Amino acid sequence: MGKILIDDIVPIIVIMALGYVCGKLSYFDDDQRQGLNKLVLNIALPAALFISIVKATREMLAQDAVLTAIGFVGIIVMFMISYYLCRLMFHRSIQEAAVCALIAGSPTIGFLGFAVLDPIYGDTVSTNLVIAIISIVVNAITIPIGMYLINVGQAKDRARLSAATVTNSKGEVKVADKAAKTPAIVATKDDEAVDPSKDAKQDRNAEVMVSKSSNKGKKKNQNLEALINALKQPVCWAPLLAIALVLIGVRVPSSFAPTFDLIAKANSGVAVLAAGLALSTVKFSLGWETLWNTFYRLILTPAAFLGVGLLCGMGSDVNKLSMLVLAVALPPAFSGIIISSRYNIYVKEGASTTAVSTVAFAVTCLLWIWLVPLCAH
């Protein structure tokens, strides 16, 4: 266990701290920080997701139907519960709740899965199966769902802003609905609307929209538009393509793996560094929301999987049940904080949750290793 802490957990904390210090010292300007996020989100992360998923096979998924079912259903259910609880308990917007679910509702299985599980349980078929199943669900299902929800929320914001504005006889654009929770639009002399948050838009910290869309007078289906916009993102279509290849039985030649692996190796290190940079741009938060997200990620989610696993008869194979619980008890997926930082959504709470959860995992990891066999017996 000490080896895991030294080899895996400590490097994450050190690199995240390095990113935080670099941010505080302005070692990276805003353009460079966004460039790192774009590198991870649009290139390195999609490559890492693709190559990790295509290594699985249909036979692996069919090998243990109970484990596969619990993994697929459980991750999606806990992701959506995190989303709805964030909206209900903390009154977050659709976009913020989606990013919260990507962080609090998704484990960093791609980065720490093998690093944590292999030393404890060995490099076995069961270990690879657990990691493959959780990785597929997190990367190929919850990330596209999260991006879709972000697009839905932003589409609704655009529609609400459009409905809440009127143009007077002088060509001035004003907010008609004072209750609208959108920035007010003020007038200009040239019949051109100017948003008072324009200065903020010039700040590279702020990503205005995940994807822009024009409104040419045609009423659009917001859900369909949001789905299409989400599927355009490499972080969505790359894992979906990979799982499609797995399901139809197409094997990617092993000669292609080194190409994907080379760029994928940049994902974890840069993602952790970028998380530290993101944390440096906001005031660290150790409020109730951060504590709740940490509790949900490290305690509530694995406890739910442990209970369901026992009810489904997995108690007879303690090692496999323990691997499943520990896989979903990992710290937040770094893809969540990258999406958060890239689009300037839920950055303060997301970065704080990632930092606190990563440190706290050193304790909760030991807790679950001890507790699962005890409950199974």
C-alpha positions in Angstrom: 0.0 0.0 0.0 2.9 2.3 0.8 4.2 1.8 -2.7 0.9 2.9 -4.2 0.9 6.0 -2.2 4.5 6.9 -3.1 4.4 5.8 -6.7 0.9 7.0 -7.7 -0.8 9.4 -5.2 2.2 11.5 -4.2 3.1 12.3 -7.9 -0.4 13.5 -8.5 -0.3 15.8 -5.5 3.2 17.1 -6.4 2.3 17.8 -10.0 -1.0 19.5 -9.1 0.9 21.6 -6.6 3.5 22.5 -9.3 0.6 23.6 -11.5 -0.8 25.7 -8.7 2.5 27.4 -8.0 3.1 28.0 -11.7 -0.3 29.6 -11.9 0.3 31.8 -8.9 3.6 32.9 -10.3 2.0 33.6 -13.7 4.4 31.2 -15.4 1.7 30.4 -17.9 -0.5 33.2 -19.3 -4.2 32.7 -20.0 -3.6 31.7 -23.7 -1.0 29.1 -22.7 -3.3 27.7 -20.0 -6.2 27.4 -22.4 -3.8 25.8 -24.9 -2.9 23.1 -22.4 -6.5 22.4 -21.8 -7.2 22.3 -25.5 -4.3 19.9 -26.0 -5.7 17.5 -23.4 -9.4 17.8 -24.2 -9.2 17.7 -28.0 -6.1 15.5 -28.7 -4.4 13.7 -25.8 -7.6 12.6 -23.9 -9.5 11.4 -27.0 -6.4 9.3 -28.0 -6.1 7.9 -24.4 -9.8 7.0 -24.3 -9.7 5.4 -27.7 -6.7 3.2 -27.2 -7.8 2.1 -23.7 -11.3 1.0 -24.9 -10.3 -0.8 -28.1 -8.1 -3.1 -26.1 -11.2 -4.6 -24.6 -13.1 -7.4 -26.5 -16.7 -8.6 -26.7 -15.6 -11.7 -24.9 -14.4 -9.7 -21.9 -17.7 -7.9 -21.6 -19.6 -11.2 -21.8 -17.3 -13.0 -19.5 -19.1 -11.9 -16.3 -22.6 -10.6 -17.0 -23.3 -9.6 -13.4 -20.1 -7.5 -13.2 -20.7 -5.9 -16.5 -24.3 -5.1 -15.7 -23.4 -3.6 -12.3 -20.6 -1.6 -13.8 -22.6 -0.2 -16.7 -25.8 0.6 -14.8 -24.1 1.6 -11.6 -21.8 4.3 -13.0 -24.5 5.8 -15.1 -27.0 5.9 -12.2 -24.5 7.4 -9.8 -23.5 10.0 -12.4 -27.1 11.1 -12.9 -27.8 11.1 -9.1 -24.8 13.4 -8.7 -26.2 15.7 -11.4 -29.7 15.9 -9.9 -28.4 16.3 -6.3 -26.1 19.1 -7.4 -29.1 20.9 -8.9 -31.4 20.2 -6.0 -29.0 20.8 -3.0 -26.9 23.6 -4.4 -29.2 25.1 -7.0 -26.6 24.8 -9.8 -27.4 25.4 -13.4 -27.6 22.5 -15.9 -24.0 23.2 -17.1 -22.6 23.4 -13.6 -24.4 20.2 -12.4 -23.1 18.4 -15.5 -19.5 19.3 -14.7 -20.1 18.4 -11.1 -21.3 14.9 -12.2 -18.2 14.5 -14.4 -16.1 15.2 -11.4 -18.0 13.8 -8.4 -19.7 11.0 -10.3 -16.8 9.6 -12.3 -13.6 7.9 -11.1 -10.2 8.5 -12.7 -10.1 4.9 -13.9 -7.9 5.6 -16.9 -5.1 7.2 -14.9 -5.1 5.3 -11.6 -7.0 2.1 -12.5 -4.0 -0.1 -13.3 -1.7 1.8 -11.0 -3.8 1.1 -7.9 -5.5 -2.3 -8.7 -2.5 -4.2 -10.3 -0.2 -3.9 -7.2 -3.0 -5.0 -4.9 -4.8 -7.7 -6.9 -2.2 -8.6 -9.5 -2.3 -8.2 -13.3 -5.1 -10.8 -13.8 -7.9 -11.2 -16.3 -10.4 -10.1 -13.5 -8.4 -7.0 -12.9 -8.3 -6.1 -16.6 -12.1 -6.9 -16.9 -13.0 -4.5 -14.0 -10.9 -1.7 -15.3 -12.1 -2.2 -18.9 -15.8 -2.1 -17.9 -15.5 1.0 -15.7 -13.3 2.7 -18.2 -15.7 2.1 -21.1 -18.7 3.5 -19.1 -16.9 6.5 -17.7 -15.2 7.4 -21.0 -17.7 6.3 -23.7 -21.0 7.1 -21.9 -20.8 9.6 -19.0 -18.5 12.1 -20.8 -20.8 12.3 -23.9 -23.8 12.7 -21.5 -22.0 15.4 -19.6 -21.1 17.3 -22.8 -24.7 16.9 -24.0 -26.0 18.4 -20.8 -23.6 21.3 -21.0 -24.8 22.0 -24.5 -28.5 21.7 -23.4 -27.9 24.2 -20.6 -26.1 26.7 -22.8 -28.8 26.4 -25.5 -31.4 27.2 -22.9 -29.4 30.2 -21.7 -29.1 31.5 -25.3 -32.9 31.1 -25.8 -33.7 32.8 -22.4 -31.3 35.7 -23.3 -32.9 36.1 -26.7 -36.5 36.0 -25.2 -35.5 38.5 -22.5 -34.2 41.2 -24.8 -36.1 43.8 -26.8 -35.0 46.5 -29.2 -36.4 50.1 -28.7 -36.8 52.8 -31.4 -33.3 54.0 -31.0 -31.9 50.6 -31.8 -30.9 50.0 -28.1 -31.1 46.5 -26.9 -32.3 46.1 -23.3 -33.3 43.3 -21.0 -37.1 42.9 -21.0 -37.3 40.3 -18.3 -35.7 41.6 -15.1 -35.9 38.2 -13.6 -33.7 36.7 -16.3 -30.5 35.4 -14.8 -28.4 36.5 -17.8 -26.1 39.5 -18.2 -27.8 42.7 -19.1 -27.3 44.0 -22.7 -26.7 47.8 -23.0 -27.1 50.1 -25.9 -24.7 51.3 -28.5 -24.9 54.1 -31.1 -24.5 51.9 -34.1 -27.5 49.5 -33.5 -25.0 46.9 -32.2 -25.6 45.2 -28.9 -22.7 45.2 -26.5 -22.5 42.9 -23.5 -21.1 44.5 -20.4 -19.2 41.2 -19.8 -17.2 41.9 -23.0 -14.1 42.5 -20.9 -14.6 39.1 -19.3 -14.9 37.6 -22.7 -11.6 39.0 -23.7 -10.1 37.2 -20.7 -9.0 33.8 -22.0 -10.2 32.3 -18.7 -13.7 32.5 -20.0 -14.9 30.2 -22.7 -18.2 31.6 -23.9 -19.8 28.5 -25.3 -18.9 24.9 -25.9 -20.2 25.4 -29.4 -21.7 28.4 -31.2 -24.9 28.3 -33.1 -26.6 30.8 -35.3 -30.3 31.6 -35.1 -31.7 32.5 -38.5 -35.3 32.7 -37.5 -35.9 29.0 -37.5 -37.0 27.3 -34.3 -34.6 24.6 -33.4 -34.9 21.5 -31.3 -32.5 22.4 -28.5 -32.0 18.8 -27.4 -31.1 17.6 -30.9 -28.8 20.6 -31.4 -27.1 20.0 -28.1 -26.7 16.3 -28.9 -25.1 17.1 -32.3 -22.8 19.7 -30.8 -21.7 17.3 -28.1 -21.0 14.6 -30.7 -18.8 17.0 -32.6 -16.3 17.0 -29.7 -13.4 14.6 -30.1 -13.7 13.7 -26.4 -17.2 12.3 -27.2 -16.9 10.7 -30.6 -13.5 9.0 -30.0 -14.7 6.7 -27.2 -18.0 6.1 -28.9 -16.1 5.0 -32.1 -13.9 2.8 -29.9 -16.8 1.0 -28.2 -18.6 0.6 -31.6 -15.5 -1.2 -32.9 -15.4 -3.4 -29.8 -19.0 -4.4 -30.1 -18.8 -5.3 -33.8 -15.6 -7.2 -33.2 -13.2 -5.1 -35.2 -9.7 -5.2 -33.8 -7.4 -2.3 -34.2 -4.0 -3.6 -35.4 -1.4 -3.6 -32.6 0.9 -1.6 -34.8 -1.3 1.4 -34.3 -1.1 1.3 -30.5 2.3 3.0 -30.2 1.0 6.0 -32.1 -2.0 6.5 -29.9 0.0 5.6 -26.7 2.6 8.3 -27.5 0.1 11.2 -27.5 -2.0 9.5 -24.8 1.0 9.6 -22.4 0.8 13.3 -22.4 -2.8 13.2 -21.1 -2.4 12.3 -17.4 0.6 14.6 -16.6 -0.7 17.6 -18.5 -4.2 17.1 -17.1 -3.0 17.0 -13.5 -0.8 20.1 -14.2 -3.8 21.9 -15.8 -5.9 21.0 -12.7 -3.3 22.8 -10.5 -3.3 25.8 -12.9 -7.1 25.9 -12.7 -7.0 25.8 -8.9 -4.6 28.7 -8.9 -7.1 30.9 -10.8 -9.8 30.6 -8.1 -10.0 30.8 -4.4 -9.7 27.4 -2.9 -13.0 26.2 -1.5 -13.4 23.8 1.4 -17.1 24.5 1.8 -20.1 22.1 2.1 -20.3 21.6 -1.6 -16.6 20.5 -1.9 -17.0 18.2 1.2 -20.2 16.7 -0.2 -18.6 16.0 -3.6 -15.6 14.4 -1.9 -17.9 12.3 0.3 -20.0 11.3 -2.8 -17.0 10.3 -4.8 -14.9 8.4 -2.2 -17.6 7.1 0.3 -21.1 7.1 -1.0 -20.5 5.7 -4.6 -18.3 2.7 -3.5 -20.7 2.0 -0.6 -23.6 1.8 -3.2 -21.6 -0.5 -5.4 -20.7 -2.7 -2.4 -24.3 -3.0 -1.4 -25.5 -3.8 -4.9 -22.7 -6.3 -5.4 -23.6 -8.2 -2.3 -27.2 -8.3 -3.2 -26.3 -9.6 -6.6 -24.3 -12.5 -5.2 -20.7 -11.1 -5.8 -19.9 -11.8 -2.1 -18.7 -15.3 -3.1 -15.8 -13.7 -5.1 -14.4 -11.2 -2.6 -11.4 -10.2 -4.8 -13.6 -9.3 -7.7 -16.0 -7.4 -5.5 -13.2 -5.6 -3.8 -11.7 -4.6 -7.2 -15.0 -3.2 -8.4 -15.5 -1.2 -5.2 -12.0 0.2 -5.3 -12.2 1.0 -9.0 -15.3 3.2 -8.4 -13.7 4.7 -5.2 -10.9 6.4 -7.1 -10.5 10.2 -7.1 -12.4 12.3 -9.6 -11.8 11.8 -13.3 -9.3 14.4 -14.5 -11.3 14.8 -17.7 -14.0 16.5 -15.6 -11.6 19.2 -14.3 -10.2 19.7 -17.8 -13.7 20.3 -19.2 -14.4 22.5 -16.3 -11.4 24.7 -16.9 -11.7 24.6 -20.7 -15.2 26.1 -20.6 -14.9 28.0 -17.3 -17.8 26.1 -15.7 -17.7 25.0 -12.0 -14.0 25.7 -11.8 -13.7 26.7 -8.1 -15.7 23.7 -6.7 -14.4 21.3 -9.3 -10.7 22.0 -8.8 -11.2 22.0 -5.0 -13.0 18.7 -5.1 -10.3 17.2 -7.2 -7.6 18.3 -4.9 -9.3 17.3 -1.6 -10.5 13.9 -3.0 -7.0 13.0 -4.3 -5.5 13.7 -0.9 -8.3 11.9 1.0 -8.1 8.9 -1.3 -4.9 7.9 0.6 -7.1 7.1 3.6 -10.3 5.9 2.0 -8.4 3.4 -0.2 -7.2 1.6 2.9 -10.8 1.8 4.3 -12.3 0.0 1.4 -9.5 -2.6 1.1 -10.3 -3.5 4.8 -14.1 -3.1 4.7 -15.1 -5.1 1.6 -13.8 -8.5 2.8 -15.3 -7.8 6.2 -18.8 -7.1 4.7 -18.5 -10.0 2.3 -17.9 -12.5 5.1 
